């Protein structure tokens, strides 16, 4: 990740525009703060693509579009990189953000960035109308930076997916894991599925009932997984419920859209999360300062 960041920083010096691909179901949780820092430092405009919008809650998606489009030098669009008609809109949107480029003498240079498994490679292949990047439902498929030429005086630079060193909010890590941006070897599926189930109970309980026939009143995430196992007949040899298989089923149904159109965060829930985090940081800072003052006083009395 450090090597990818260094290469991205070097390449950004010579690009006109950043195309950042986000997971439309969790746009801000899937937004790498390092990408934002590099982009703002170089004062590059950004086209934020809320990919997989066909899997996301339309109302939440519209709220995110309003949120991003109110930001300076940013234009956001919701689409599916698997739909050619959606992808066909992207070159024109890029030109509106960098109108001084896109000529034979000054081709528009665009860098595609994003965390692993948000659809960057799918977008590259769709834009170029040929397979130039490996695609897979696993994080970190793209390994090296690529420079490719698009018609109409445009150049694309693809970069490996970059996660940041420390995820500040545990819920972000769980959302990323639920959406498969973090590889399965770095998580416990039952824990992630329990988090997802709790989130669904809060905002999308009817979808759980429709999919699994579960009565959701007064239950928690663990009970949802148990209910999936019961309804699907997932049992181990001794007769106990196979909760691991049920957890995997719930995650897969969310990831593929079989559960319905679901967004795991909205601008409002994000604002609440950040406010709570700020309060916690302030509390820790106050405790640290009080502890230091007490220690200083003890040292002075000696």
N, C-alpha and C positions, 0 to 999 in steps of 0.2 A: 504494500500500500504506500509506503514512503517513496519507493522508486516511481510508482505511478503518479504520485502527487508532484514529484520533482519534474517529471517529463511533461505533465499537464501544465505546470507553471511556465516551463520554457516554451511550450507550444502556444500558450495563450498570448504571448507577446506578439505573435504573428497572425492572429485571427481577428475577425471583425465582429463576430457574433458567437454567443454560446447557446446551443440548444440543450437544455437540461430536461432529461426524461425522468418523470416522477411516476410513482404508482398512484393512479387516481383515487384509490381507496384509502390512501394514507399519505397525501401529498407532502405534508411538512415532516412527518416522521421519516419519509424516504428522501428528504432533501439533505444532501451532505453539506454541512456548514463550511467545510474546506473549499468546496466548489464556489459557494457564495463569496467567501473571502477572496479567492483568486479573481473572481469576476469583477467584484466591486473595486478591488485594488487596481485592476487594469481598465476600469471604467468601460467594460464591454456590455452592450445590451444583451438581453436574455429572452429567448423564447422558451417558456416553460410548457412542456407537453405533459398534460395529465393523461398518461396512457392507461389502458385497460378501463376506460370510462364506461364501457359497456357492462362492466362488472360492478361499477360503483353506484351508489345512491344518487339519482339525478339532482335532488334538492341540495345534498351536501356538495356535489360537484359544482353547482352554480354558485354556492356560497364561496367556494375556493377560487373560482374564476374571478369573482368580484374582489376578493381579498388580494390576489396577485396583480390584477389589472390596475389596482389603485397604487401600485408601487412604481417608482421611477425607473425608467429604462427596462421595463418588464412587460411582456405580453404573454398571456396564458391562453391555452386552447385545450379543450378536452376532446380526445379522440381515441381510436383503437389503431395501433400500428399494424394490425392484421388486415385492416380495410384499405384497399388501394385508393378509394375515393377520399378517405380522410387524409392519407399521407400526401396525396396530390396537392393539398392546400398549403403544405409546409413551405416550399420554396417561395411562394408569393408572400407569405407572412414574414419570412426572413428578410426579403428585399425591403419591406416597409420599415423594418427596424434598422436597416443599413442602406438607405437609398443612394448613398454616394458610391456604393460598390455594385458589382454585377455586370461589368463591362469587360470586353476582351483585354483591355490594359489593366483593369482593376477587378479581377474576379472576386466574388464574395467568398470569403474564407470562414467556414463554420465549423465549430468544434462541438461534437456530440458528447455529452457527459451525463453521469448518473451513477447511482449505486448499482451493485450487481443485480441482475435478473429483473430489471424494470422494463426491458424491451428495447434496449439500444441497438442490438444487432438486428432484431426484426425490423426496426426503423431503417437502418442502413440498407438492408437488402431491398426493402420496399421502395426507398427513394431511388436506388440505382437500378431497380428492376432486374436484379440478378443476385445470385448468392455470393456475397463477398465476405460475410462474417458468419461464424458458427452460431447456431441458435440452439438453445436447450432450456428446459425448465429446471435449471440448476444455476446457482450463483457462479460468477467469475468464469463465464465461458470465454469471453474476450480476454486474451492474454497480453497482446501487444498493441501499441498505437498504430493506426493505419491512416494513410492519406490517400483519398480517392477522389476522382473527378466526376462531378455531376454535370449534365448538360447545362446550357444557358449560363455559362461563365461562373460556375460555382465549384468550390472545392470543399470536400467533407473530411474532417479529421475525427476518427473514432478513437476513443480511449478506453482502457480497461475499467471495469466498474470499481469505484473506490468507496470503501467504508472508512469512517473516521476512527481514530484510535480508541476513543472512550465515548460511549453513548451515555449522555447525561441523565436521561430519563428511562428508568427500567421499562415503562410501558412502551416506549419507542422500540426497544429491543424485542419485546414480545410481539408487537405489531409487525415488525420486520420479519420475525421468525414465522409468524402465522401466514404471512404473504410470500414466504419462501425466498426472501432476499438474503437470509442467513442460512447456510447449508445445514442439512439435517444432522450432520455429525457434531454440530456446535450447540445443540439444544436437546431438551427432553420433551418429546412430543406431547406427553400427557400434561405437562406444565403449561405448554403453549396453548394446547387445546382447551384447558380449563380457563385460561385468560380469555380466549376467544369466546368461549361459551358464556362467561360472565358478561362480556361486552354485548353479545347478542341478546341476552336476557334483558339488558338495560334498554336497548333500542330496537331490536328486531325479533322479539319473542314470537310473534305470529309466524315468522318464517321457520322457526324451529318446530312449531306445531305442525305446519303444513308439510314439512319434509319428513319428520320422524314420528309424528303423532304424539308428541310429548306435551303433557299439561305443564305449563311453565310457572303457574302461580306458586310462590313461596319456595322455589328451589334455587340451588346455586349451580355453578359451573360443573362441579364434580357430579352432581345429580344428572345434569344434561348428558354427560359422557356415559354414565351408567344407563340412562334411558336409551341412548343410541345402541348400546350393546344389547340391551334387552329386546328392543324392537327389531334389530337385525339378526338376533340369534348368535351374537359373537360370544363364544364360550371356550374356555381352555379345556384340556382333557379331563381335569378333575371336576368340571362343572362350574367353576368360578367364571365370572364375567371377564371377557378379554377386553380390558379397558384400553390397552395399547392399540388394538385394532380399531376400537371405537373412536379413540382420539385421532388416529390417522384418517379415518373416514370423515370425521367432522372437518378436519383441516382441508382435506381434498375437496370436499363439497363446497367449502368457502372459496378455495383457490380457483376452482373451475367455474364458479357461478351457479352450481347446482342448487345452492341454498337460496339464491336470489341476488339482487343488486344491493351490496352492502358497503358502507364506508365506515372505517374504524375511527375516524376523527373528523371534526368540523373546525372551522376557525374559532367557534365559541368554546369547544372543548379544549382546543389548543391554548386559548387565552387563560382558561382556568388552570390548566396544567402548569403554564409558565408562572402564573401568579403564586400558586402553591410552592413551586420550586424556589421562587424568589424569597418567599417567606421563610422557607427552610434554610436557605443559604444565609439569610440575615440572622436567623436564630443561632445557627452554628458560629457565625462570625462574632455575635454578641457573647456567646459562651466562651469562645476562644479568647476574646479580649478581657472578659472578666477573670478568666483563669490566669491570664498573663499578669493582670493588675494585682491579683492576689499573690502570685508568686513573687512579683517585684516588691510588694509590701513586706512579705516574709523575709526576702533577701535584705531589705533595708533595716529590718529590726535586728538582724544578726550582728 
